[in-house]
Amino acid sequence: LVVMSSDLDAIFQKLLVGAVPPTWLSAYPSLKPLASWSRDLIHRWQQLMDWCDKGMPTVFWLAGFTYPTGFLTALMQTAARENTVS
């Protein structure tokens, strides 16, 4: 009788020691332990939900983006278009 697959068992073993399972790191890569990683994930999600519900914020938590350089590049492109800079 097989109750769990090997993938589920690997996830369980990581959770047991308070580590983030490797398959979950696709959400965002981090070396933090599970508790800090989970708290961070909730803050990242909340930032995006606030952006959707309340519109674009005046201040951004850059560390909350998975790839902040991509966000900054898009921001520079938008500003250049608005100011007709080529």
BELRAKA-V291277 format. One line per field, one symbol per residue. burial: b if it has 9 or more other C-alpha atoms within 8 Angstrom, else e. A space follows every 10 residues. Layout:
BEGIN
burial->???
END
This chain:
BEGIN
burial->eeeeeeeebb beebbeebbb beeebeeeee eebbeebeeb eebbeebeeb beeeeeeeee eeebbeebee beeeeeeeeb beeeee
END
